[in-house]
Amino acid sequence: MSGHSKFANIKHKKEKNDAAKGKVFTVIGRELAVAVKEGGPDPANNSKLRDVIAKAKAANMPKDTIERGIKKAANDANSVNYETVTYEGYGPGGTAIIVQALTDNKNRTAADVRNAFSKGHGNIGTQGCVSYMFDKKGQIIVDKEECDQDADTLMMTALDAGADDFQEEDDSYVILTAPEDFSTVREKLEEENIPMADASVTMIPQNYVTLEKEEDKTNLQRILDWLDDDEDVQEVYNNWNEED
């Protein structure tokens, strides 16, 4: 678990640079559009939209940008044709990779994802070929520096709200929930003014793979970088133990 938490924190810090932030805002903008199309523009009546708004806030997206995105999606609801697609495959050294994308052109996205894998000597597999190695969980990351509550108080708040697990890392607290309980727990923490560095339903590896060869590490990073640059790609999950 610690590897995943550290990865989440590294990702959060990385997103502070302008180029990465632009990609993040594009990703969240698409999620806002899909959430509005599916459940309407009123967050009070659309739990999925509330979750995306929380994700946007955690990524430091300005309030007016969020509101513009919702308004635009509401006005253009009939023109929003994004589809959710998932790809699974293998990277160097037997690493497992899951790619989630929102796209208006599945053929383009499939070709781009396949190209990213080939750049790092990986292979796209069939649906289900690696997802069994991951657990789907709601995950909330709380930065210790931003949180006024001590660990015990925060843990009790999270568990009372319905969280499954609470873990303390060097620089953060990690709260895990069942996917169906994620919104309830996140909203409870929001009511308590708990600052969240990241809040999303994610895929957590059951075990991590250590890469011994520098060539494998380089090639896997190449795959991840190519996927990260693809605007259709929303999330990428893998089981690489980056600490070793």
C-alpha positions in Angstrom: 0.0 0.0 0.0 2.8 2.4 0.8 4.1 2.3 -2.7 0.7 3.4 -4.0 0.4 6.2 -1.5 3.8 7.5 -2.3 2.9 7.4 -6.0 -0.3 9.4 -5.4 1.7 12.0 -3.6 4.4 12.2 -6.2 1.7 12.5 -8.8 0.1 15.3 -6.8 3.3 17.2 -6.6 4.1 16.7 -10.3 0.7 18.2 -11.2 1.8 21.5 -9.8 3.7 22.4 -13.0 1.7 24.2 -15.6 1.9 21.7 -18.4 0.8 18.8 -16.2 -1.9 21.0 -14.7 -3.2 21.7 -18.1 -3.6 18.0 -18.8 -5.3 17.5 -15.5 -7.8 20.3 -16.1 -8.6 18.8 -19.6 -9.2 15.4 -18.0 -11.4 16.8 -15.3 -13.3 18.9 -17.9 -14.3 15.8 -19.7 -15.4 14.1 -16.5 -17.5 17.1 -15.7 -19.1 16.9 -19.1 -19.9 13.3 -18.8 -21.3 13.7 -15.2 -23.5 16.6 -16.3 -24.8 14.6 -19.3 -25.6 11.6 -17.1 -27.1 13.3 -14.1 -27.7 17.0 -14.8 -25.9 20.2 -13.8 -27.1 20.5 -10.2 -24.5 18.9 -7.8 -27.2 18.6 -5.1 -29.0 16.0 -7.3 -25.9 14.5 -9.0 -23.5 12.6 -6.7 -21.2 11.8 -9.6 -20.9 15.5 -10.4 -20.2 16.2 -6.7 -17.3 13.7 -6.8 -15.8 15.2 -9.9 -16.1 18.7 -8.4 -14.2 17.4 -5.3 -11.5 16.0 -7.6 -11.3 19.3 -9.4 -10.9 21.2 -6.1 -8.2 18.7 -4.9 -6.3 19.5 -8.2 -6.6 23.2 -7.4 -8.9 23.9 -10.4 -10.3 27.4 -9.9 -13.9 27.7 -8.8 -14.9 29.8 -11.9 -13.2 27.2 -14.2 -15.3 24.5 -12.6 -18.5 26.5 -12.9 -17.8 27.4 -16.6 -17.2 23.7 -17.3 -20.5 22.7 -15.8 -22.4 25.5 -17.6 -20.8 24.6 -20.9 -21.6 20.9 -20.5 -25.2 21.7 -19.6 -25.6 23.9 -22.7 -23.8 21.3 -24.9 -25.2 18.1 -23.3 -26.4 16.7 -26.6 -23.0 17.2 -28.3 -21.1 15.4 -25.5 -20.2 12.0 -27.0 -17.4 10.7 -24.8 -17.2 7.0 -24.2 -15.4 5.3 -21.4 -12.9 2.7 -22.6 -10.4 0.6 -20.6 -7.3 -1.1 -21.9 -5.2 -3.7 -20.0 -1.7 -4.9 -20.8 1.8 -5.8 -19.7 4.8 -3.6 -19.4 8.5 -4.7 -19.1 9.3 -7.3 -16.4 5.7 -8.5 -16.2 4.3 -5.3 -14.8 0.6 -4.9 -15.1 -1.0 -1.7 -16.6 -4.6 -0.5 -16.7 -5.5 2.5 -18.8 -8.8 4.3 -18.5 -9.8 6.8 -21.2 -12.7 9.1 -22.2 -12.8 9.5 -25.9 -14.9 10.7 -28.8 -13.0 8.4 -31.2 -12.3 4.9 -30.0 -10.2 3.9 -33.0 -7.8 6.9 -32.5 -7.5 6.2 -28.8 -6.9 2.5 -29.2 -4.1 3.2 -31.8 -2.5 5.8 -29.5 -2.6 3.5 -26.5 -1.2 0.6 -28.5 1.6 2.8 -29.8 2.4 3.9 -26.2 2.8 0.3 -25.1 4.9 -0.6 -28.1 7.3 2.4 -27.4 8.2 0.7 -24.2 8.2 -2.9 -25.4 4.9 -3.7 -23.7 1.8 -5.4 -25.0 -1.9 -4.7 -24.9 -3.8 -7.7 -23.6 -7.5 -8.8 -23.5 -10.0 -7.4 -21.1 -9.5 -8.8 -17.6 -5.9 -10.0 -18.3 -4.5 -7.9 -15.4 -7.4 -6.2 -13.6 -7.8 -9.2 -11.3 -4.4 -8.2 -9.8 -6.0 -4.9 -8.6 -8.7 -4.0 -6.1 -11.1 -1.2 -6.9 -11.3 1.2 -4.0 -12.2 4.7 -3.1 -9.1 6.5 -2.0 -8.7 9.8 -0.2 -5.2 11.3 0.3 -4.9 13.9 3.1 -1.7 15.9 3.2 -0.4 16.1 6.8 0.9 19.6 6.4 -2.6 20.8 5.4 -4.6 18.9 8.0 -5.3 20.4 11.5 -6.6 17.1 12.9 -4.4 14.5 14.5 -4.2 11.0 13.2 -6.6 9.4 15.8 -9.3 12.1 15.3 -9.1 11.9 11.5 -9.2 8.1 11.6 -12.3 8.1 13.8 -14.0 10.6 11.5 -13.2 8.5 8.5 -14.2 5.2 10.0 -17.5 6.6 11.5 -18.3 7.9 8.0 -18.0 4.4 6.6 -14.3 4.0 5.5 -12.8 0.5 5.4 -9.2 1.4 6.3 -7.0 4.3 7.5 -3.3 4.3 7.0 -0.6 6.8 8.0 2.3 7.5 5.6 5.3 9.8 6.1 3.7 12.8 4.6 0.0 11.9 4.3 -3.0 10.0 5.6 -4.6 7.4 3.3 -8.3 6.6 3.7 -9.8 3.7 1.8 -13.4 2.9 1.1 -15.6 0.5 -0.8 -16.4 2.1 -4.2 -20.1 2.5 -3.3 -19.2 4.2 0.0 -16.7 6.7 -1.5 -19.1 9.6 -2.0 -20.5 9.4 1.5 -17.1 9.3 3.2 -15.7 12.1 1.0 -18.7 14.3 1.6 -18.4 13.7 5.4 -14.7 14.7 5.3 -15.7 17.8 3.2 -18.3 18.8 5.9 -15.5 18.6 8.5 -13.3 20.8 6.3 -10.7 18.1 5.8 -8.4 19.2 3.0 -8.0 16.4 0.4 -4.9 16.2 -1.9 -6.6 13.5 -3.9 -10.0 11.9 -3.9 -11.0 9.3 -6.4 -12.1 5.7 -7.0 -8.9 4.0 -8.0 -7.3 0.6 -8.7 -4.9 -0.5 -6.1 -2.4 -3.3 -6.9 -2.6 -6.4 -4.6 1.1 -6.9 -5.1 4.0 -4.8 -6.5 6.6 -5.8 -9.1 10.2 -4.8 -8.6 12.2 -4.2 -11.8 15.8 -5.2 -11.5 17.0 -4.1 -15.0 17.5 -0.4 -15.7 16.4 -1.0 -19.2 13.0 -2.3 -18.0 12.6 0.8 -15.7 13.4 3.1 -18.6 11.0 1.3 -21.0 8.1 1.3 -18.5 8.6 5.0 -17.7 8.5 5.6 -21.5 5.1 3.9 -21.7 3.8 5.9 -18.7 5.1 9.1 -20.2 3.4 8.5 -23.5 0.1 7.7 -21.9 0.4 10.7 -19.6 0.7 12.9 -22.7 -2.4 11.5 -24.3 -5.4 13.8 -23.7 -7.9 10.9 -24.1 -6.2 9.0 -21.2 -7.9 9.8 -17.8 -6.1 7.4 -15.5 -3.2 4.9 -15.6 -2.7 2.3 -12.9 0.3 -0.1 -12.6 1.9 -2.3 -10.1 5.5 -1.1 -10.4 7.3 -0.8 -7.1 9.1 2.5 -7.9 10.8 2.6 -4.5 13.3 -0.1 -5.5 
